[in-house]
């Protein structure tokens, strides 16, 4: 079930079908971007989808983005998601089972579409194409909480602050997810942003990403959450509900989009 969902992109998304696997290999071609822009303009002119928030999951490669999307959509139904995704991304005869990016629609708390874009070096250059062609309301930036490589941490920081300062995302809610791969659900800790208390390394990472010193125009709409993404039990998981509650708070705020959800 999980592998089939990852292979077949959401059939209701014309933009998603138009993008195709070319994005993964070389970035959007001009004609593909035209389709994205045209679809966006049609939606805005007709009002179709204008009240349906769009989420965009970003982060460096290997952070847990695809696992997040399908843990939310399928819960534990896809048992070996990480192993399967590694197999599906292997290139055989110039082809791969996984299209590289994914789209799903979720309904908990409020209806929303969720885009997930790869974080490889080549695809990082295409991120702007997505949120400039599609109105994005919420950015989910996934961080490997165990990351220690200085160059990758600096790259994460640079990308995160570009997103925070981009004019197209000036009203967007930004949720920074620290993916605690080692943290079992049963461990009892003092309550934090997502029910766990961060360790010293996470506090250092928080500082190194510049989350401690955001401009007021960014601070009110940005929040960090800690969770083990691989243990999420669907979109009703209590850790994810805290993300949705914050997104709802920001999206309905008159400082931003002022949506009626």
PyMOL commands that set and color helices and strands:
alter all, ss='L'
color gray80, all
select helices_A, chain A and resi 2-7+14-19+22-26+30-46+65-74+81-88+121-124+127-133+150-165+167-169+200-208+216-219+229-231+238-251
alter helices_A, ss='H'
color red, helices_A
select strands_A, chain A and resi 53-58+102-106+112-116+138-144+173-179+222-227
alter strands_A, ss='S'
color yellow, strands_A
deselect
rebuild
show_as cartoon
